[in-house]
Amino acid sequence: MRPTREIEYFYSAHSAYAYLGAWELARIADQTGARVIHRPFDFHPVINAAGGQPFKKRSAAHVDYFFGRELVRWAEWRGLPIVDFRPTYHDNPLHLPNSAIIAAGEHADAFSRAVLQAHWRDDADIADAAVLHALAEGMGMDAEALLTAAGSGAIEAQHQANTKEAIDRGLFGSPTYFVDGDMFYGQDRLMMVERALDTAFSR
């Protein structure tokens, strides 16, 4: 029997392109039997370590293209609704939603999609514990236990470990996927992720 394949999934809870790729990632995992390993990370230290420009320092052309036209096209391509340009609470801290996804454990696949969708479709404040509580409760999860776990030392340690690993492995954005150590940046590479699960690319 062939061992279960794994997709390491590094992303932040507010990532537009993680949202746009989330259902395609789920389809790939379902069809291939691959297990998705969720690695939410602290976005800004990873981008800073990679030498990336803060959003406010990027050129207008860059912002208009990657966070304007591209979002519109990919949302249409994926059949996903999306708010105009930037959600209202996009710059709020990500520690709590990232930690809640980690704490979701075996429910992380569905819960992470719910968090991304709340942010990009519903313009909700995913840094608000009440929003996360409602999402978890709506999925039939123990919302109180989830939020308690999200604030625990063990989850904080995992969040820090994910962030350090993202830096050590040279990530420069969200989402980033790994199959057998081969890195694929951006949800537009998911077709390659799917191929790599069956046949590795030459090195």
C-alpha positions as semicolon CSV with decimal commas, in nm:
position;residue;x (nm);y (nm);z (nm)
1;M;0,000;0,000;0,000
2;R;0,129;0,344;-0,093
3;P;0,184;0,564;0,217
4;T;-0,045;0,863;0,267
5;R;0,094;1,168;0,092
6;E;0,118;1,501;0,272
7;I;0,082;1,863;0,170
8;E;0,243;2,107;0,412
9;Y;0,033;2,421;0,399
10;F;0,192;2,744;0,523
11;Y;-0,040;3,046;0,530
12;S;-0,184;3,328;0,735
13;A;-0,547;3,355;0,838
14;H;-0,600;3,678;0,641
15;S;-0,441;3,564;0,315
16;A;-0,643;3,649;0,004
17;Y;-0,478;3,386;-0,208
18;A;-0,507;3,122;0,063
19;Y;-0,882;3,193;0,051
20;L;-0,892;3,168;-0,326
21;G;-0,706;2,836;-0,322
22;A;-0,866;2,677;-0,017
23;W;-1,143;2,484;-0,192
24;E;-0,912;2,370;-0,471
25;L;-0,667;2,245;-0,209
26;A;-0,952;2,055;-0,045
27;R;-1,049;1,901;-0,379
28;I;-0,692;1,789;-0,442
29;A;-0,663;1,637;-0,094
30;D;-0,996;1,456;-0,133
31;Q;-0,915;1,317;-0,477
32;T;-0,560;1,210;-0,399
33;G;-0,610;1,105;-0,039
34;A;-0,336;1,343;0,067
35;R;-0,326;1,477;0,421
36;V;-0,303;1,855;0,459
37;I;-0,069;1,966;0,738
38;H;-0,175;2,315;0,847
39;R;0,107;2,555;0,937
40;P;-0,045;2,899;1,007
41;F;0,239;3,146;1,067
42;D;0,300;3,502;1,184
43;F;0,295;3,685;0,853
44;H;0,506;3,997;0,907
45;P;0,825;3,836;1,049
46;V;0,827;3,589;0,761
47;I;0,785;3,859;0,497
48;N;1,046;4,078;0,665
49;A;1,295;3,791;0,679
50;A;1,243;3,731;0,308
51;G;1,310;4,098;0,229
52;G;0,954;4,170;0,121
53;Q;0,814;4,522;0,112
54;P;0,540;4,620;0,360
55;F;0,208;4,671;0,185
56;K;0,217;5,050;0,223
57;K;0,561;5,068;0,058
58;R;0,465;4,872;-0,253
59;S;0,406;5,059;-0,575
60;A;0,052;5,153;-0,675
61;A;0,090;4,941;-0,989
62;H;0,189;4,634;-0,784
63;V;-0,101;4,679;-0,541
64;D;-0,353;4,748;-0,816
65;Y;-0,250;4,437;-1,006
66;F;-0,191;4,172;-0,737
67;F;-0,452;4,292;-0,488
68;G;-0,697;4,433;-0,741
69;R;-0,719;4,287;-1,088
70;E;-0,571;3,948;-0,999
71;L;-0,806;3,904;-0,704
72;V;-1,106;3,982;-0,921
73;R;-0,997;3,740;-1,193
74;W;-0,906;3,455;-0,957
75;A;-1,227;3,498;-0,758
76;E;-1,421;3,468;-1,083
77;W;-1,209;3,171;-1,195
78;R;-1,262;2,989;-0,864
79;G;-1,627;3,091;-0,839
80;L;-1,577;3,256;-0,501
81;P;-1,730;3,584;-0,383
82;I;-1,484;3,841;-0,251
83;V;-1,503;4,186;-0,093
84;D;-1,378;4,487;-0,286
85;F;-1,000;4,535;-0,258
86;R;-0,929;4,495;0,117
87;P;-1,152;4,376;0,400
88;T;-1,230;4,636;0,666
89;Y;-1,031;4,456;0,938
90;H;-0,746;4,331;0,720
91;D;-0,473;4,492;0,930
92;N;-0,593;4,354;1,264
93;P;-0,361;4,112;1,449
94;L;-0,355;3,754;1,321
95;H;-0,234;3,575;1,632
96;L;-0,578;3,464;1,753
97;P;-0,721;3,338;1,422
98;N;-0,393;3,162;1,336
99;S;-0,388;3,000;1,681
100;A;-0,754;2,899;1,656
101;I;-0,685;2,718;1,329
102;I;-0,395;2,532;1,490
103;A;-0,615;2,447;1,789
104;A;-0,887;2,313;1,558
105;G;-0,674;2,004;1,501
106;E;-0,859;1,747;1,292
107;H;-1,117;2,013;1,204
108;A;-0,855;2,255;1,069
109;D;-0,941;2,188;0,704
110;A;-1,300;2,308;0,735
111;F;-1,239;2,564;1,008
112;S;-0,959;2,736;0,817
113;R;-1,186;2,771;0,514
114;A;-1,455;2,919;0,738
115;V;-1,211;3,175;0,879
116;L;-1,078;3,275;0,537
117;Q;-1,431;3,297;0,400
118;A;-1,551;3,511;0,691
119;H;-1,268;3,754;0,622
120;W;-1,284;3,773;0,243
121;R;-1,651;3,707;0,171
122;D;-1,828;3,842;0,479
123;D;-1,587;4,121;0,580
124;A;-1,584;3,988;0,936
125;D;-1,322;4,070;1,198
126;I;-1,145;3,737;1,238
127;A;-0,932;3,883;1,519
128;D;-1,251;3,905;1,729
129;A;-1,296;3,605;1,957
130;A;-1,675;3,634;1,922
131;V;-1,649;3,591;1,544
132;L;-1,431;3,281;1,581
133;H;-1,665;3,146;1,850
134;A;-1,962;3,181;1,616
135;L;-1,778;3,013;1,328
136;A;-1,675;2,718;1,545
137;E;-2,020;2,685;1,701
138;G;-2,180;2,695;1,356
139;M;-1,967;2,398;1,257
140;G;-2,072;2,199;1,563
141;M;-1,736;2,240;1,737
142;D;-1,684;2,311;2,106
143;A;-1,618;2,682;2,060
144;E;-1,524;2,750;2,423
145;A;-1,271;2,468;2,425
146;L;-1,129;2,585;2,092
147;L;-1,068;2,940;2,211
148;T;-0,925;2,820;2,541
149;A;-0,683;2,596;2,353
150;A;-0,596;2,880;2,114
151;G;-0,465;3,079;2,410
152;S;-0,260;2,795;2,555
153;G;0,117;2,774;2,575
154;A;0,123;2,464;2,356
155;I;-0,057;2,638;2,070
156;E;0,157;2,949;2,110
157;A;0,468;2,730;2,086
158;Q;0,336;2,567;1,767
159;H;0,257;2,906;1,614
160;Q;0,610;3,024;1,690
161;A;0,755;2,700;1,553
162;N;0,556;2,739;1,231
163;T;0,684;3,094;1,193
164;K;1,045;2,994;1,255
165;E;1,015;2,705;1,013
166;A;0,868;2,934;0,748
167;I;1,165;3,168;0,789
168;D;1,420;2,887;0,796
169;R;1,275;2,734;0,478
170;G;1,283;3,063;0,292
171;L;0,912;3,130;0,249
172;F;0,824;3,468;0,104
173;G;0,447;3,466;0,101
174;S;0,113;3,304;0,175
175;P;0,001;3,049;0,077
176;T;0,299;2,822;0,028
177;Y;0,274;2,444;-0,012
178;F;0,536;2,172;0,020
179;V;0,524;1,820;-0,123
180;D;0,822;1,607;-0,020
181;G;1,018;1,923;0,054
182;D;0,948;2,080;-0,286
183;M;0,810;2,432;-0,241
184;F;0,519;2,574;-0,440
185;Y;0,435;2,940;-0,375
186;G;0,088;3,070;-0,451
187;Q;-0,248;2,908;-0,509
188;D;-0,190;2,933;-0,883
189;R;0,064;2,649;-0,837
190;L;-0,194;2,407;-0,700
191;M;-0,207;2,221;-1,031
192;M;0,163;2,152;-0,979
193;V;0,100;2,043;-0,620
194;E;-0,151;1,792;-0,752
195;R;0,096;1,660;-1,009
196;A;0,375;1,639;-0,747
197;L;0,161;1,414;-0,529
198;D;0,165;1,161;-0,813
199;T;0,495;1,231;-0,989
200;A;0,774;1,441;-0,843
201;F;0,925;1,715;-1,055
202;S;1,288;1,670;-1,155
203;R;1,542;1,838;-0,931
